[in-house]
Amino acid sequence: MKRNSGKLTPFGKLVVKALTDQDMTKTQLADTIGTSPQYLSYILYGVRSGEKYVPAIVAALSLDPRKVEKAIAA
């Protein structure tokens, strides 16, 4: 995952789209996966890898694992 604090990573874009589609906020997702909204933003913007939380994010949003792999590899 590329580190770029100015823009969402490809994984971040995937998550934000899923949040929008599911009418869920970042705060709700952060609560669901057991982290703070701030740390979730760090993950989505590539400041932190969030390795520990990625599986929980994928499960909470029912993301397609193949799309997630592609986004993380990008």
PDB file of N, CA, C and O in Angstrom:
ATOM      1  N   MET A   1       0.843  -1.167   0.000  1.00  0.00           N
ATOM      2  CA  MET A   1       0.000   0.000   0.000  1.00  0.00           C
ATOM      3  C   MET A   1       0.895   1.239   0.000  1.00  0.00           C
ATOM      4  O   MET A   1       1.794   1.369   0.831  1.00  0.00           O
ATOM      5  N   LYS A   2       0.641   2.124  -0.921  1.00  0.00           N
ATOM      6  CA  LYS A   2       1.456   3.336  -1.002  1.00  0.00           C
ATOM      7  C   LYS A   2       1.065   4.301   0.113  1.00  0.00           C
ATOM      8  O   LYS A   2      -0.111   4.431   0.453  1.00  0.00           O
ATOM      9  N   ARG A   3       2.057   4.969   0.671  1.00  0.00           N
ATOM     10  CA  ARG A   3       1.796   5.963   1.717  1.00  0.00           C
ATOM     11  C   ARG A   3       1.685   7.340   1.074  1.00  0.00           C
ATOM     12  O   ARG A   3       2.634   7.842   0.472  1.00  0.00           O
ATOM     13  N   ASN A   4       0.517   7.930   1.213  1.00  0.00           N
ATOM     14  CA  ASN A   4       0.278   9.250   0.662  1.00  0.00           C
ATOM     15  C   ASN A   4      -0.777   9.915   1.527  1.00  0.00           C
ATOM     16  O   ASN A   4      -1.966   9.619   1.409  1.00  0.00           O
ATOM     17  N   SER A   5      -0.341  10.805   2.387  1.00  0.00           N
ATOM     18  CA  SER A   5      -1.274  11.373   3.353  1.00  0.00           C
ATOM     19  C   SER A   5      -2.248  12.384   2.734  1.00  0.00           C
ATOM     20  O   SER A   5      -3.175  12.832   3.408  1.00  0.00           O
ATOM     21  N   GLY A   6      -2.051  12.746   1.468  1.00  0.00           N
ATOM     22  CA  GLY A   6      -2.934  13.731   0.851  1.00  0.00           C
ATOM     23  C   GLY A   6      -4.154  13.159   0.168  1.00  0.00           C
ATOM     24  O   GLY A   6      -5.157  13.854   0.009  1.00  0.00           O
ATOM     25  N   LYS A   7      -4.088  11.903  -0.240  1.00  0.00           N
ATOM     26  CA  LYS A   7      -5.184  11.311  -1.008  1.00  0.00           C
ATOM     27  C   LYS A   7      -5.515   9.931  -0.473  1.00  0.00           C
ATOM     28  O   LYS A   7      -4.672   9.256   0.118  1.00  0.00           O
ATOM     29  N   LEU A   8      -6.753   9.524  -0.690  1.00  0.00           N
ATOM     30  CA  LEU A   8      -7.146   8.166  -0.336  1.00  0.00           C
ATOM     31  C   LEU A   8      -6.337   7.167  -1.152  1.00  0.00           C
ATOM     32  O   LEU A   8      -6.049   7.401  -2.326  1.00  0.00           O
ATOM     33  N   THR A   9      -5.978   6.073  -0.533  1.00  0.00           N
ATOM     34  CA  THR A   9      -5.338   4.979  -1.260  1.00  0.00           C
ATOM     35  C   THR A   9      -6.411   4.278  -2.090  1.00  0.00           C
ATOM     36  O   THR A   9      -7.599   4.522  -1.884  1.00  0.00           O
ATOM     37  N   PRO A  10      -6.017   3.412  -3.022  1.00  0.00           N
ATOM     38  CA  PRO A  10      -7.045   2.637  -3.747  1.00  0.00           C
ATOM     39  C   PRO A  10      -7.937   1.846  -2.778  1.00  0.00           C
ATOM     40  O   PRO A  10      -9.144   1.738  -2.992  1.00  0.00           O
ATOM     41  N   PHE A  11      -7.337   1.292  -1.712  1.00  0.00           N
ATOM     42  CA  PHE A  11      -8.139   0.587  -0.703  1.00  0.00           C
ATOM     43  C   PHE A  11      -9.086   1.564  -0.013  1.00  0.00           C
ATOM     44  O   PHE A  11     -10.247   1.238   0.234  1.00  0.00           O
ATOM     45  N   GLY A  12      -8.595   2.752   0.294  1.00  0.00           N
ATOM     46  CA  GLY A  12      -9.429   3.776   0.926  1.00  0.00           C
ATOM     47  C   GLY A  12     -10.623   4.142   0.061  1.00  0.00           C
ATOM     48  O   GLY A  12     -11.735   4.296   0.565  1.00  0.00           O
ATOM     49  N   LYS A  13     -10.397   4.282  -1.241  1.00  0.00           N
ATOM     50  CA  LYS A  13     -11.488   4.604  -2.172  1.00  0.00           C
ATOM     51  C   LYS A  13     -12.534   3.488  -2.183  1.00  0.00           C
ATOM     52  O   LYS A  13     -13.737   3.749  -2.199  1.00  0.00           O
ATOM     53  N   LEU A  14     -12.060   2.255  -2.174  1.00  0.00           N
ATOM     54  CA  LEU A  14     -12.956   1.095  -2.156  1.00  0.00           C
ATOM     55  C   LEU A  14     -13.824   1.126  -0.895  1.00  0.00           C
ATOM     56  O   LEU A  14     -15.031   0.889  -0.957  1.00  0.00           O
ATOM     57  N   VAL A  15     -13.203   1.418   0.241  1.00  0.00           N
ATOM     58  CA  VAL A  15     -13.923   1.455   1.519  1.00  0.00           C
ATOM     59  C   VAL A  15     -14.929   2.602   1.538  1.00  0.00           C
ATOM     60  O   VAL A  15     -16.075   2.414   1.944  1.00  0.00           O
ATOM     61  N   VAL A  16     -14.509   3.791   1.101  1.00  0.00           N
ATOM     62  CA  VAL A  16     -15.411   4.947   1.113  1.00  0.00           C
ATOM     63  C   VAL A  16     -16.618   4.698   0.201  1.00  0.00           C
ATOM     64  O   VAL A  16     -17.742   5.062   0.545  1.00  0.00           O
ATOM     65  N   LYS A  17     -16.386   4.086  -0.948  1.00  0.00           N
ATOM     66  CA  LYS A  17     -17.504   3.764  -1.852  1.00  0.00           C
ATOM     67  C   LYS A  17     -18.461   2.782  -1.173  1.00  0.00           C
ATOM     68  O   LYS A  17     -19.679   2.947  -1.244  1.00  0.00           O
ATOM     69  N   ALA A  18     -17.908   1.763  -0.515  1.00  0.00           N
ATOM     70  CA  ALA A  18     -18.747   0.781   0.174  1.00  0.00           C
ATOM     71  C   ALA A  18     -19.532   1.441   1.316  1.00  0.00           C
ATOM     72  O   ALA A  18     -20.698   1.121   1.542  1.00  0.00           O
ATOM     73  N   LEU A  19     -18.886   2.356   2.023  1.00  0.00           N
ATOM     74  CA  LEU A  19     -19.585   3.076   3.101  1.00  0.00           C
ATOM     75  C   LEU A  19     -20.766   3.863   2.538  1.00  0.00           C
ATOM     76  O   LEU A  19     -21.861   3.850   3.101  1.00  0.00           O
ATOM     77  N   THR A  20     -20.527   4.547   1.423  1.00  0.00           N
ATOM     78  CA  THR A  20     -21.583   5.328   0.777  1.00  0.00           C
ATOM     79  C   THR A  20     -22.716   4.417   0.324  1.00  0.00           C
ATOM     80  O   THR A  20     -23.888   4.706   0.567  1.00  0.00           O
ATOM     81  N   ASP A  21     -22.363   3.314  -0.338  1.00  0.00           N
ATOM     82  CA  ASP A  21     -23.362   2.366  -0.843  1.00  0.00           C
ATOM     83  C   ASP A  21     -24.212   1.797   0.291  1.00  0.00           C
ATOM     84  O   ASP A  21     -25.400   1.528   0.112  1.00  0.00           O
ATOM     85  N   GLN A  22     -23.588   1.616   1.468  1.00  0.00           N
ATOM     86  CA  GLN A  22     -24.284   0.987   2.595  1.00  0.00           C
ATOM     87  C   GLN A  22     -24.820   2.002   3.601  1.00  0.00           C
ATOM     88  O   GLN A  22     -25.305   1.637   4.672  1.00  0.00           O
ATOM     89  N   ASP A  23     -24.726   3.285   3.239  1.00  0.00           N
ATOM     90  CA  ASP A  23     -25.222   4.360   4.095  1.00  0.00           C
ATOM     91  C   ASP A  23     -24.660   4.235   5.521  1.00  0.00           C
ATOM     92  O   ASP A  23     -25.390   4.282   6.511  1.00  0.00           O
ATOM     93  N   MET A  24     -23.339   4.076   5.578  1.00  0.00           N
ATOM     94  CA  MET A  24     -22.651   3.901   6.853  1.00  0.00           C
ATOM     95  C   MET A  24     -21.580   4.990   6.955  1.00  0.00           C
ATOM     96  O   MET A  24     -20.996   5.392   5.949  1.00  0.00           O
ATOM     97  N   THR A  25     -21.330   5.457   8.165  1.00  0.00           N
ATOM     98  CA  THR A  25     -20.300   6.485   8.347  1.00  0.00           C
ATOM     99  C   THR A  25     -18.971   5.835   8.716  1.00  0.00           C
ATOM    100  O   THR A  25     -18.924   4.676   9.128  1.00  0.00           O
ATOM    101  N   LYS A  26     -17.886   6.605   8.561  1.00  0.00           N
ATOM    102  CA  LYS A  26     -16.569   6.117   8.982  1.00  0.00           C
ATOM    103  C   LYS A  26     -16.564   5.854  10.479  1.00  0.00           C
ATOM    104  O   LYS A  26     -15.930   4.908  10.947  1.00  0.00           O
ATOM    105  N   THR A  27     -17.267   6.685  11.223  1.00  0.00           N
ATOM    106  CA  THR A  27     -17.337   6.500  12.683  1.00  0.00           C
ATOM    107  C   THR A  27     -18.023   5.180  13.022  1.00  0.00           C
ATOM    108  O   THR A  27     -17.572   4.454  13.908  1.00  0.00           O
ATOM    109  N   GLN A  28     -19.115   4.868  12.318  1.00  0.00           N
ATOM    110  CA  GLN A  28     -19.806   3.597  12.555  1.00  0.00           C
ATOM    111  C   GLN A  28     -18.893   2.419  12.219  1.00  0.00           C
ATOM    112  O   GLN A  28     -18.849   1.433  12.955  1.00  0.00           O
ATOM    113  N   LEU A  29     -18.168   2.521  11.110  1.00  0.00           N
ATOM    114  CA  LEU A  29     -17.244   1.450  10.731  1.00  0.00           C
ATOM    115  C   LEU A  29     -16.143   1.307  11.777  1.00  0.00           C
ATOM    116  O   LEU A  29     -15.801   0.193  12.174  1.00  0.00           O
ATOM    117  N   ALA A  30     -15.592   2.426  12.218  1.00  0.00           N
ATOM    118  CA  ALA A  30     -14.530   2.390  13.234  1.00  0.00           C
ATOM    119  C   ALA A  30     -15.032   1.700  14.503  1.00  0.00           C
ATOM    120  O   ALA A  30     -14.324   0.875  15.082  1.00  0.00           O
ATOM    121  N   ASP A  31     -16.249   2.034  14.937  1.00  0.00           N
ATOM    122  CA  ASP A  31     -16.838   1.388  16.119  1.00  0.00           C
ATOM    123  C   ASP A  31     -16.989  -0.116  15.900  1.00  0.00           C
ATOM    124  O   ASP A  31     -16.707  -0.919  16.789  1.00  0.00           O
ATOM    125  N   THR A  32     -17.439  -0.480  14.700  1.00  0.00           N
ATOM    126  CA  THR A  32     -17.654  -1.892  14.368  1.00  0.00           C
ATOM    127  C   THR A  32     -16.358  -2.698  14.421  1.00  0.00           C
ATOM    128  O   THR A  32     -16.347  -3.832  14.899  1.00  0.00           O
ATOM    129  N   ILE A  33     -15.268  -2.110  13.927  1.00  0.00           N
ATOM    130  CA  ILE A  33     -14.002  -2.860  13.874  1.00  0.00           C
ATOM    131  C   ILE A  33     -13.131  -2.652  15.104  1.00  0.00           C
ATOM    132  O   ILE A  33     -12.079  -3.277  15.240  1.00  0.00           O
ATOM    133  N   GLY A  34     -13.570  -1.768  16.004  1.00  0.00           N
ATOM    134  CA  GLY A  34     -12.850  -1.598  17.259  1.00  0.00           C
ATOM    135  C   GLY A  34     -11.641  -0.675  17.196  1.00  0.00           C
ATOM    136  O   GLY A  34     -10.623  -0.936  17.836  1.00  0.00           O
ATOM    137  N   THR A  35     -11.751   0.397  16.429  1.00  0.00           N
ATOM    138  CA  THR A  35     -10.678   1.391  16.393  1.00  0.00           C
ATOM    139  C   THR A  35     -11.303   2.783  16.393  1.00  0.00           C
ATOM    140  O   THR A  35     -12.525   2.924  16.397  1.00  0.00           O
ATOM    141  N   SER A  36     -10.468   3.790  16.387  1.00  0.00           N
ATOM    142  CA  SER A  36     -10.981   5.165  16.382  1.00  0.00           C
ATOM    143  C   SER A  36     -11.208   5.637  14.945  1.00  0.00           C
ATOM    144  O   SER A  36     -10.585   5.125  14.015  1.00  0.00           O
ATOM    145  N   PRO A  37     -12.095   6.605  14.768  1.00  0.00           N
ATOM    146  CA  PRO A  37     -12.284   7.166  13.419  1.00  0.00           C
ATOM    147  C   PRO A  37     -10.974   7.748  12.877  1.00  0.00           C
ATOM    148  O   PRO A  37     -10.702   7.655  11.680  1.00  0.00           O
ATOM    149  N   GLN A  38     -10.170   8.344  13.750  1.00  0.00           N
ATOM    150  CA  GLN A  38      -8.882   8.917  13.334  1.00  0.00           C
ATOM    151  C   GLN A  38      -7.971   7.834  12.766  1.00  0.00           C
ATOM    152  O   GLN A  38      -7.372   8.016  11.707  1.00  0.00           O
ATOM    153  N   TYR A  39      -7.867   6.695  13.477  1.00  0.00           N
ATOM    154  CA  TYR A  39      -6.991   5.619  13.010  1.00  0.00           C
ATOM    155  C   TYR A  39      -7.533   5.026  11.706  1.00  0.00           C
ATOM    156  O   TYR A  39      -6.760   4.679  10.813  1.00  0.00           O
ATOM    157  N   LEU A  40      -8.845   4.911  11.598  1.00  0.00           N
ATOM    158  CA  LEU A  40      -9.445   4.419  10.352  1.00  0.00           C
ATOM    159  C   LEU A  40      -9.048   5.339   9.199  1.00  0.00           C
ATOM    160  O   LEU A  40      -8.716   4.860   8.115  1.00  0.00           O
ATOM    161  N   SER A  41      -9.076   6.650   9.419  1.00  0.00           N
ATOM    162  CA  SER A  41      -8.657   7.583   8.376  1.00  0.00           C
ATOM    163  C   SER A  41      -7.192   7.382   8.018  1.00  0.00           C
ATOM    164  O   SER A  41      -6.822   7.448   6.845  1.00  0.00           O
ATOM    165  N   TYR A  42      -6.353   7.136   9.029  1.00  0.00           N
ATOM    166  CA  TYR A  42      -4.938   6.865   8.756  1.00  0.00           C
ATOM    167  C   TYR A  42      -4.801   5.667   7.821  1.00  0.00           C
ATOM    168  O   TYR A  42      -3.968   5.678   6.914  1.00  0.00           O
ATOM    169  N   ILE A  43      -5.602   4.652   8.034  1.00  0.00           N
ATOM    170  CA  ILE A  43      -5.557   3.454   7.178  1.00  0.00           C
ATOM    171  C   ILE A  43      -6.004   3.820   5.751  1.00  0.00           C
ATOM    172  O   ILE A  43      -5.348   3.448   4.778  1.00  0.00           O
ATOM    173  N   LEU A  44      -7.115   4.545   5.637  1.00  0.00           N
ATOM    174  CA  LEU A  44      -7.679   4.870   4.325  1.00  0.00           C
ATOM    175  C   LEU A  44      -6.784   5.804   3.514  1.00  0.00           C
ATOM    176  O   LEU A  44      -6.807   5.779   2.284  1.00  0.00           O
ATOM    177  N   TYR A  45      -5.999   6.625   4.206  1.00  0.00           N
ATOM    178  CA  TYR A  45      -5.091   7.548   3.527  1.00  0.00           C
ATOM    179  C   TYR A  45      -3.668   7.015   3.428  1.00  0.00           C
ATOM    180  O   TYR A  45      -2.785   7.706   2.920  1.00  0.00           O
ATOM    181  N   GLY A  46      -3.433   5.797   3.907  1.00  0.00           N
ATOM    182  CA  GLY A  46      -2.130   5.175   3.756  1.00  0.00           C
ATOM    183  C   GLY A  46      -1.079   5.624   4.751  1.00  0.00           C
ATOM    184  O   GLY A  46       0.102   5.321   4.579  1.00  0.00           O
ATOM    185  N   VAL A  47      -1.487   6.345   5.796  1.00  0.00           N
ATOM    186  CA  VAL A  47      -0.535   6.763   6.824  1.00  0.00           C
ATOM    187  C   VAL A  47      -0.145   5.552   7.669  1.00  0.00           C
ATOM    188  O   VAL A  47       1.002   5.425   8.098  1.00  0.00           O
ATOM    189  N   ARG A  48      -1.105   4.672   7.900  1.00  0.00           N
ATOM    190  CA  ARG A  48      -0.877   3.420   8.620  1.00  0.00           C
ATOM    191  C   ARG A  48      -1.337   2.263   7.735  1.00  0.00           C
ATOM    192  O   ARG A  48      -2.278   2.408   6.956  1.00  0.00           O
ATOM    193  N   SER A  49      -0.666   1.107   7.859  1.00  0.00           N
ATOM    194  CA  SER A  49      -1.038  -0.040   7.017  1.00  0.00           C
ATOM    195  C   SER A  49      -2.373  -0.636   7.457  1.00  0.00           C
ATOM    196  O   SER A  49      -3.151  -1.106   6.627  1.00  0.00           O
ATOM    197  N   GLY A  50      -2.635  -0.617   8.755  1.00  0.00           N
ATOM    198  CA  GLY A  50      -3.897  -1.161   9.253  1.00  0.00           C
ATOM    199  C   GLY A  50      -4.040  -2.648   9.057  1.00  0.00           C
ATOM    200  O   GLY A  50      -5.154  -3.172   9.057  1.00  0.00           O
ATOM    201  N   GLU A  51      -2.908  -3.349   8.887  1.00  0.00           N
ATOM    202  CA  GLU A  51      -2.947  -4.796   8.634  1.00  0.00           C
ATOM    203  C   GLU A  51      -3.897  -5.526   9.572  1.00  0.00           C
ATOM    204  O   GLU A  51      -4.647  -6.410   9.159  1.00  0.00           O
ATOM    205  N   LYS A  52      -3.850  -5.137  10.842  1.00  0.00           N
ATOM    206  CA  LYS A  52      -4.669  -5.788  11.865  1.00  0.00           C
ATOM    207  C   LYS A  52      -6.163  -5.579  11.596  1.00  0.00           C
ATOM    208  O   LYS A  52      -6.978  -6.437  11.935  1.00  0.00           O
ATOM    209  N   TYR A  53      -6.525  -4.446  10.990  1.00  0.00           N
ATOM    210  CA  TYR A  53      -7.936  -4.090  10.816  1.00  0.00           C
ATOM    211  C   TYR A  53      -8.509  -4.398   9.439  1.00  0.00           C
ATOM    212  O   TYR A  53      -9.728  -4.445   9.276  1.00  0.00           O
ATOM    213  N   VAL A  54      -7.653  -4.607   8.449  1.00  0.00           N
ATOM    214  CA  VAL A  54      -8.153  -4.821   7.082  1.00  0.00           C
ATOM    215  C   VAL A  54      -9.148  -5.997   7.009  1.00  0.00           C
ATOM    216  O   VAL A  54     -10.207  -5.846   6.400  1.00  0.00           O
ATOM    217  N   PRO A  55      -8.841  -7.163   7.612  1.00  0.00           N
ATOM    218  CA  PRO A  55      -9.829  -8.254   7.542  1.00  0.00           C
ATOM    219  C   PRO A  55     -11.176  -7.880   8.158  1.00  0.00           C
ATOM    220  O   PRO A  55     -12.222  -8.281   7.648  1.00  0.00           O
ATOM    221  N   ALA A  56     -11.158  -7.113   9.252  1.00  0.00           N
ATOM    222  CA  ALA A  56     -12.405  -6.690   9.899  1.00  0.00           C
ATOM    223  C   ALA A  56     -13.168  -5.702   9.012  1.00  0.00           C
ATOM    224  O   ALA A  56     -14.396  -5.750   8.942  1.00  0.00           O
ATOM    225  N   ILE A  57     -12.444  -4.811   8.340  1.00  0.00           N
ATOM    226  CA  ILE A  57     -13.074  -3.850   7.427  1.00  0.00           C
ATOM    227  C   ILE A  57     -13.735  -4.603   6.279  1.00  0.00           C
ATOM    228  O   ILE A  57     -14.876  -4.320   5.914  1.00  0.00           O
ATOM    229  N   VAL A  58     -13.009  -5.565   5.712  1.00  0.00           N
ATOM    230  CA  VAL A  58     -13.528  -6.368   4.598  1.00  0.00           C
ATOM    231  C   VAL A  58     -14.801  -7.101   5.025  1.00  0.00           C
ATOM    232  O   VAL A  58     -15.788  -7.123   4.289  1.00  0.00           O
ATOM    233  N   ALA A  59     -14.773  -7.700   6.217  1.00  0.00           N
ATOM    234  CA  ALA A  59     -15.935  -8.438   6.717  1.00  0.00           C
ATOM    235  C   ALA A  59     -17.106  -7.504   7.014  1.00  0.00           C
ATOM    236  O   ALA A  59     -18.245  -7.799   6.651  1.00  0.00           O
ATOM    237  N   ALA A  60     -16.826  -6.377   7.675  1.00  0.00           N
ATOM    238  CA  ALA A  60     -17.896  -5.454   8.070  1.00  0.00           C
ATOM    239  C   ALA A  60     -18.632  -4.883   6.864  1.00  0.00           C
ATOM    240  O   ALA A  60     -19.835  -4.632   6.921  1.00  0.00           O
ATOM    241  N   LEU A  61     -17.894  -4.679   5.766  1.00  0.00           N
ATOM    242  CA  LEU A  61     -18.493  -4.081   4.566  1.00  0.00           C
ATOM    243  C   LEU A  61     -18.824  -5.113   3.483  1.00  0.00           C
ATOM    244  O   LEU A  61     -19.310  -4.759   2.409  1.00  0.00           O
ATOM    245  N   SER A  62     -18.556  -6.389   3.771  1.00  0.00           N
ATOM    246  CA  SER A  62     -18.778  -7.465   2.785  1.00  0.00           C
ATOM    247  C   SER A  62     -18.108  -7.140   1.454  1.00  0.00           C
ATOM    248  O   SER A  62     -18.714  -7.273   0.390  1.00  0.00           O
ATOM    249  N   LEU A  63     -16.850  -6.712   1.529  1.00  0.00           N
ATOM    250  CA  LEU A  63     -16.105  -6.372   0.313  1.00  0.00           C
ATOM    251  C   LEU A  63     -15.643  -7.626  -0.409  1.00  0.00           C
ATOM    252  O   LEU A  63     -15.430  -8.669   0.209  1.00  0.00           O
ATOM    253  N   ASP A  64     -15.492  -7.518  -1.705  1.00  0.00           N
ATOM    254  CA  ASP A  64     -14.979  -8.612  -2.525  1.00  0.00           C
ATOM    255  C   ASP A  64     -13.471  -8.742  -2.268  1.00  0.00           C
ATOM    256  O   ASP A  64     -12.713  -7.823  -2.578  1.00  0.00           O
ATOM    257  N   PRO A  65     -13.034  -9.870  -1.705  1.00  0.00           N
ATOM    258  CA  PRO A  65     -11.607 -10.036  -1.393  1.00  0.00           C
ATOM    259  C   PRO A  65     -10.682  -9.817  -2.582  1.00  0.00           C
ATOM    260  O   PRO A  65      -9.565  -9.328  -2.410  1.00  0.00           O
ATOM    261  N   ARG A  66     -11.133 -10.174  -3.804  1.00  0.00           N
ATOM    262  CA  ARG A  66     -10.285  -9.965  -4.989  1.00  0.00           C
ATOM    263  C   ARG A  66     -10.080  -8.483  -5.258  1.00  0.00           C
ATOM    264  O   ARG A  66      -8.978  -8.062  -5.609  1.00  0.00           O
ATOM    265  N   LYS A  67     -11.137  -7.686  -5.094  1.00  0.00           N
ATOM    266  CA  LYS A  67     -11.018  -6.238  -5.293  1.00  0.00           C
ATOM    267  C   LYS A  67     -10.106  -5.637  -4.226  1.00  0.00           C
ATOM    268  O   LYS A  67      -9.325  -4.727  -4.505  1.00  0.00           O
ATOM    269  N   VAL A  68     -10.213  -6.149  -3.013  1.00  0.00           N
ATOM    270  CA  VAL A  68      -9.377  -5.653  -1.910  1.00  0.00           C
ATOM    271  C   VAL A  68      -7.906  -5.951  -2.204  1.00  0.00           C
ATOM    272  O   VAL A  68      -7.047  -5.086  -2.039  1.00  0.00           O
ATOM    273  N   GLU A  69      -7.623  -7.177  -2.640  1.00  0.00           N
ATOM    274  CA  GLU A  69      -6.242  -7.550  -2.969  1.00  0.00           C
ATOM    275  C   GLU A  69      -5.668  -6.638  -4.046  1.00  0.00           C
ATOM    276  O   GLU A  69      -4.536  -6.167  -3.937  1.00  0.00           O
ATOM    277  N   LYS A  70      -6.463  -6.395  -5.086  1.00  0.00           N
ATOM    278  CA  LYS A  70      -6.023  -5.514  -6.168  1.00  0.00           C
ATOM    279  C   LYS A  70      -5.760  -4.104  -5.646  1.00  0.00           C
ATOM    280  O   LYS A  70      -4.755  -3.485  -5.997  1.00  0.00           O
ATOM    281  N   ALA A  71      -6.661  -3.601  -4.812  1.00  0.00           N
ATOM    282  CA  ALA A  71      -6.534  -2.239  -4.291  1.00  0.00           C
ATOM    283  C   ALA A  71      -5.297  -2.100  -3.392  1.00  0.00           C
ATOM    284  O   ALA A  71      -4.593  -1.092  -3.449  1.00  0.00           O
ATOM    285  N   ILE A  72      -5.042  -3.107  -2.574  1.00  0.00           N
ATOM    286  CA  ILE A  72      -3.903  -3.059  -1.671  1.00  0.00           C
ATOM    287  C   ILE A  72      -2.591  -3.170  -2.467  1.00  0.00           C
ATOM    288  O   ILE A  72      -1.586  -2.554  -2.112  1.00  0.00           O
ATOM    289  N   ALA A  73      -2.618  -3.952  -3.529  1.00  0.00           N
ATOM    290  CA  ALA A  73      -1.422  -4.130  -4.352  1.00  0.00           C
ATOM    291  C   ALA A  73      -1.128  -2.895  -5.211  1.00  0.00           C
ATOM    292  O   ALA A  73       0.007  -2.682  -5.638  1.00  0.00           O
ATOM    293  N   ALA A  74      -2.154  -2.092  -5.456  1.00  0.00           N
ATOM    294  CA  ALA A  74      -1.997  -0.924  -6.339  1.00  0.00           C
ATOM    295  C   ALA A  74      -1.052   0.127  -5.767  1.00  0.00           C
ATOM    296  O   ALA A  74      -0.823   1.160  -6.396  1.00  0.00           O
TER     297      ALA A  74
END
